[in-house]
Amino acid sequence: MLLFSISDYLLPCPVKQLTGLECPGCGFQRSFVALMRGDLADSLHLYPALIPFLFTWILLLLHLKFKFRNGAKWITYSFAATAVIVFVNFMIKMVFNFHTHH
């Protein structure tokens, strides 16, 4: 039996602590923990950009090792798609947060 879990070591978001509002990265750590538990649905719910983010990093590392012909272009596309997901998710959270508090 483990005496602790990784959830015990998650860092609090300073933006959320100061403002009460989630930042564009809020949910990343909890999403990663859910993914490591094998709970894909919870992971996607908590932070939809986690899997594209991880894919981008894996693609980057593979490209650095194997020098794919169009690797840099695909990394750029993957990064852009991840950024769009982060932005849309953040905007949805802000709209939802605004409507639940007003």
Secondary structure, 3 states (H helix, E strand, C coil): CCCCCHHHHCCCCHHHHHHCCCCCCCCHHHHHHHHHHCCHHHHHHHCCCHHHHHHHHHHHHHHHHHCCCCHHHHHHHHHHHHHHHHHHHHHHHHHHHHHHHC
